[in-house]
């Protein structure tokens, strides 16, 4: 399996409000930057969307390390929230519907294709690639207001 490294970040101007996401995919010497946004969304949705969009670029099953500053995304898998949601019919620990269910379902589908490991990074610190993803996400928000 090819080994791919992905950095992601999401941002929102207001929460909810215009939002953007950024991702960097790296394989050997290749590097691809990508971003997108939505006019009315939340930061959490953009964090998940960044990972979905990045994984969707992979053309074959890969071993992937996803670096994210989103505790929401990382903890979902490191702490096993997703397994509880699946077991409980997409209900959270308070027996309420899981927020952003459709995004989590799409991410879970993609994770069935790839071997994904999540790594938490500190946001807005000295991590150059995380900072670049944040910049991509914020630029995506700005481009929404230009249209």
C-alpha positions in Angstrom: 0.0 0.0 0.0 1.1 3.5 -0.8 1.7 5.7 2.3 0.2 9.1 2.2 0.4 11.9 4.7 -2.5 14.4 4.9 -2.7 17.6 6.9 -6.2 19.2 7.2 -7.9 22.2 8.8 -11.2 23.9 8.9 -12.2 27.5 9.7 -15.4 29.4 10.1 -16.1 33.2 10.2 -18.9 33.1 12.7 -20.2 29.7 13.8 -22.3 29.2 11.9 -21.2 31.4 9.1 -19.1 31.2 6.0 -16.6 28.4 6.3 -13.6 27.0 4.6 -11.3 24.0 4.7 -7.8 23.3 3.5 -5.8 20.1 3.0 -2.3 19.1 1.9 -1.7 15.6 0.5 1.8 14.3 0.4 3.1 11.1 -1.3 6.9 10.7 -1.8 8.0 14.0 -3.4 4.5 14.9 -4.6 2.4 17.5 -2.7 -1.1 18.7 -3.5 -2.9 21.5 -1.8 -6.6 21.9 -2.0 -9.4 23.9 -0.4 -13.1 24.6 -0.5 -15.8 26.3 1.4 -19.5 26.8 2.1 -21.4 30.0 2.6 -23.2 28.9 5.7 -21.7 26.1 7.8 -19.8 25.4 11.1 -16.2 24.9 12.0 -16.8 21.2 12.9 -18.4 20.6 9.5 -15.4 22.1 7.7 -12.9 20.1 9.8 -14.7 16.9 8.7 -15.1 18.0 5.1 -11.3 18.7 4.9 -10.6 15.0 5.7 -13.3 13.7 3.3 -12.1 15.9 0.5 -8.5 14.8 0.9 -9.3 11.1 1.2 -11.6 11.3 -1.8 -8.5 12.3 -3.9 -6.9 8.9 -3.4 -7.2 6.7 -6.4 -6.5 3.4 -4.7 -6.5 2.0 -1.1 -3.7 3.7 0.8 -2.2 3.7 4.3 -2.9 7.3 5.5 -1.8 9.5 8.4 -4.1 12.4 8.9 -2.7 15.3 10.9 -5.4 17.6 12.3 -5.8 20.2 15.0 -9.5 19.2 15.4 -10.1 17.4 18.6 -13.6 16.7 17.2 -12.2 14.7 14.3 -9.2 13.1 16.0 -11.2 12.1 19.2 -13.9 10.5 17.1 -11.5 7.8 16.1 -8.9 7.8 18.8 -11.5 7.6 21.6 -13.9 5.4 19.6 -16.9 7.7 19.4 -17.7 6.4 15.9 -18.0 2.8 17.2 -20.5 3.9 19.8 -22.5 5.9 17.2 -22.6 2.9 14.9 -23.7 0.6 17.7 -26.4 3.1 18.9 -27.9 3.8 15.5 -26.1 7.2 15.1 -27.1 8.4 18.5 -24.6 10.0 20.9 -24.0 9.2 24.5 -27.0 11.4 25.4 -29.2 9.4 23.1 -29.5 12.3 20.7 -28.9 12.2 17.0 -25.2 12.6 16.1 -24.5 16.1 14.6 -23.1 16.1 11.1 -24.2 12.5 10.6 -24.0 12.5 6.8 -20.4 13.8 6.9 -19.4 11.2 9.5 -21.0 8.5 7.4 -19.1 9.6 4.3 -15.8 9.7 6.2 -16.5 6.2 7.7 -17.2 4.9 4.1 -13.8 6.3 3.0 -12.1 4.8 6.0 -13.4 1.4 4.8 -11.2 1.8 1.7 -8.1 3.2 3.4 -6.1 2.4 6.5 -6.3 5.7 8.3 -4.5 6.8 11.5 -5.3 10.2 13.1 -2.7 12.4 14.7 -3.6 15.4 16.8 -1.4 18.5 16.2 -1.5 21.7 18.1 -3.3 24.4 16.1 -2.0 27.9 15.5 1.5 27.0 16.7 4.8 26.2 14.9 3.5 23.4 12.7 4.1 24.8 9.2 1.8 22.4 7.3 -1.1 22.9 9.8 -0.6 26.6 9.5 -0.7 26.4 5.7 -4.0 24.4 5.9 -5.4 27.1 8.1 -4.3 29.7 5.5 -6.0 27.7 2.7 -9.2 27.4 4.7 -9.3 31.2 5.5 -8.5 32.0 1.8 -11.5 29.8 0.8 -13.7 31.8 3.1 -12.5 35.1 1.5 -13.2 33.7 -1.9 -16.8 33.0 -0.9 -17.4 36.7 -0.3 -15.9 37.7 -3.7 -18.4 35.6 -5.7 
